[in-house]
């Protein structure tokens, strides 16, 4: 990345910089900042945004912090593609928000307590709340689930309280109420939203034990205490590979595990990314499994939660009466 001022100080002339840009050898990130086209074309959308953050930093005023989607990127939170054309910045003042070709300036109070790679950035909890106020529900919940691995839920609660009266706060409360740090991937996050909205009592990451107390399987959800549910992302069949195994071996192990769960008396429902696009059909499948379970004897053995994370949702919900 080359800044015009630095290039001129090194003895280059303006017409030389213009010629490089006009010949297509360089791309302009923002006014006065250039990057070799050969480098830029190799970068992902999010890598380009990271470069754009570096480019605009000298141009933002004192008392500002990178925020919203840009802060989420710096904090390493997952985000969908799109929406990375402009850097989001928050200034600690009541008014004066603006946007131009490369920057969106928000105006709101913030506490300058976080830095990433030396860059002033809104805290992880504040970033989650800003996402929850301004992004689609699913985007916010997926990012929040990951953030809860590093962020105390009381910090989220405090940031929600600070944001009272701000635009999007009701939306943020709904999103935070759906967040749960026990989700292991975005597919589980999206599945949990569907399960919650359908009214199921879905306990995540439950270990199934046989009558002797031996572990049979850990399942993604135990629904209404009687149906075992699993989200099958493709990663499941690659992440669990053992040395000298192929994906077929993992599939066979999964079958044996599912058979063992069924033998204890639990109907099993599995779904994939494609099923998440049809929540009504998925809900109907789960309801049919619950009907089958109602006609069976109580499952053998017992279950135990593998995480204390339910306290996260309980704390947030009780603290605010979230709808």
N, C-alpha and C positions, 0 to 999 in steps of 0.2 A: 504494500500500500504506500503510495507516494502522495504527500501533501504539496500543493502548489507552493506554499511559502517555503517549505524545505527545499524543493527543487530549485526555486529561484535563488535561495541562499547558497546553494551548491554551485551556482554559476550557469544554470540552464535559463533559457529565455522563454517567455510566454509563447512565442510562435512555435517553438520546438514542442512544447507540451500540447498545443492545439493540433499540431501536425500528427503527433502520435495518436491522439484521440480520433482525429478525422480519418486516419488510415485504418482504423479498426484494431490497432495493436493494444489499445488501452480502453477500459470502460470507466465511466465516471460514476462513482458511488454516490457522492453528493458534490455540491459545488466546491471545487478546489481539492478534491480527493480522488485519486485515480488508482486503478488496479489493473495489472496485465490481464487482457482478455483470456489468455490461455490458462491463467489460474482460476479466474472467476467461473469459467465454464465447467470446471471440475468440482465445484463446491455444491453441496446440497442447499436446499432452500434455507434451512436453519443455519448452516455454516455461513451462508451469505449474510443472513441477518446478524450473526455474531460479528462479522466484519463491519457491517453497517453501524452497529453499536459503537465499535472502536472509532469509526470515522466521525461520528457526530459528537462524541464526548467533549472535545475541546469547545464545541459550539453551544453547549447548554449552560445555563446560568448556575451560579453558586446556589446551594440550597435545593438542588434538584436530585432526583434519584431515578434510575431506570426502573420501570414498573410494568404491571399488567403482563401481556404476553412476552414482552422482552425480558422482564425479570424472571418469568417462569422458565424461559430458555436458559438464562444464566444459572438458575437454581437446579437445572437438570430435570425439570418436570416434563412429563410427556405431553405433547400437543399435536393436534392433527395438522395436516398440511394446509397451506393457505393462510393469508393474513399476516405475512411477514414483510410486507413492502415498506412499512414505516416502523420506526422505533418509538415505543411508548415511554414517556418520561412524566413524572409527577413533581410539581413544584409545591412547596409548602406555603401556600397562600390561598385566599378564598376565591379569587377570580383571575381571569387573564388566560384561560385555556385557549389553545390555538392548534392548528395543524398546517403543515406544508407538504411538500413532495416526499419528505423523508422522516418527519417527526410528528408525533401527536403529543401535545403537552396537556396534561391533566392538572388541575389545581385542587389540592386537598391537603389537609394536615397529614404529616407522616413523621415518624421518629427515625432519624438517621442512625440506625444501629447495625446495619448489615453492609458488608462489602463482599464482592466476588471478583477475584483477580484484580483487586484494587479499585473496582468500580463500585460507586455508591448505588445500592439497590434496595428496594423495599424488602422488608423481612420476609421469610418464607411464609409465615402465617398471613401477613398483610397481602402478599402476592396471591395467596389462595383466595382470600376474600375479594380482592379486586377481580380475579378471574370469575368467581362465583357471581359477582354483580353484573359482569359485562359479557360473559361468554355463554354459549348454549349449556344446558344442564349437564349433558354427558361429558363435554370437555372439562367442565369444572370438577365434576365428581372424580373422573379418572385422575386428574392432576392432584386433587385433594387426597385421594387414597394413597398415592405415592408420598405426598408430603407428610402424611400422618406417621410414616415410618421414622421421620426425623423431627416432627413438630408435636409439641404437647397440645392436646385438644383445648386446654385452658387458654392457650395463646390464640387459637381460632376464636374462642368465645370472647376474649378481650378485644380482638380486632372487629368482631361483629358489633360489639357495644360501641366502639369508637365510630363505626360507620352508620350509626342510627340516623335516619333521615336522609341518607345519601341515595341517589338514584340507584335502583336495582337491589336495595337491601332485602326486600321480601324474597326476591329470586335467590339471593345469596343464602338466606336462611334455609330455604327448601333444599338447596344444593348441599349445604353443610350437614343437614340432617340425614342425607343419604350417604355421606362419606364414611368409609370404614377401612382402616389400615390393614385389615386382613386379606384384602383382595391381592392376588398374586400377579394379575395381568389385567389389561384393559377389558378383555372379554368377560372376566369375572365381575368387574365393576359394572359393565353394562347389564350383565345378567342380574346382578343384585337390584338394580333400579327396576327392572321388569318384575322381579319377585316381590319387591316391596310394594310397588304400585298395584300389583294384583292381590295384595293382602295376605300373602303367605307368611307364615312364621318360618323363616329360612335362616338357620344357624350355620354360619360358615366354618370351614376347616374343622370338621368333626372327625374324631377317631372312633371307628367301630371296633368293639371288643367282643370276643366270643364268650361263651359261658364260663370259661376258665380265666377270663381277664386278659387273654392274649390279644394283641393288636392284629386285626384282620386287614384293615384298610383305613386310610384317611381320605375322606370324601370332601368335595367342594362345599356341599350344603346338605344338611338334614332338614327336610321340609315337613313342617307340622309334626316332627318327631318320628315319622314313619316312612318317609320316602327319601332314598339316597339320590342325590342329583350331582351331575358332573358337567362342567363345560369343557369341551374338547377343542382346544386350540392346536394348531399344527405343532407348536413348540413342544407340547407334551410328549410327542413321539420322537423328538430329537434331543431335548434337554435331559431325558431320563436314560439315554443310551449308556450302557456299560461298555467297558473295553471289549472289543471283538464282537459287538452286537450290531445288528441292523434294525431299522424301524419295525420290521416284522416281528422281531423278538419282543420289542416293547409292546406291540399290539397284543401278542399272545399273553404276556404278563398281565396286561390290563384285563383281558378276558378272564383269566384265572381269578384275579382280584374281584372282578364284578360277580363272578359265579359264587365266590365265598360270601360276598355281601348278600346276594339273593338267598343263599342257603340259610342265612340267619333270619330271613323273613322280611327283608326290605325290598320292595319294588325299586328298580333303578331307572332313572330317566337321564339320558345324555343329550346334549345339543352342541351345535357348532356355530361358527360365525354366521353362516347362512340363516340359521334359525332365529338369530337375534333380530333379523329384519322383519320377522313376523311374530311379534309378541303375543298376539291373540291365539295363534295356533300353538305356541309353546305353552301358554297358560292352560289351554285345553288339554294338552298332553299330560301336564302335571296333575290336573284335576282328575283325569282318568286313572292315573297311577294312585292318587289318594283314594279313589273309589275302590280300586283293587285292594289296597292296603286295609280298607275298612272291613273287607270280607276275610281277612287272614287273621290267624292268632297273633298276639303281640310278639314282636321280634325277640329273638333269643339274645342273650348277652346284655351288653350295656354300651353306653357311649360316653365320651368325655370331650370337652372343648380343648382345643390345642392352643388357645390364646385367651388372654384376658381383655382383648380389644373391645368386647361388648360395652365396657365401661365408657368407651369413647362416645358412642352414640347416646348412651343413657345420660351422660354428663351434659352433652350439648342440648339434647331435647329438653331435659328437666330445667336447664338454666334459662331457657328462653320461651318455652311453650311454642316451639316451632310447629307450623302446620305442614 
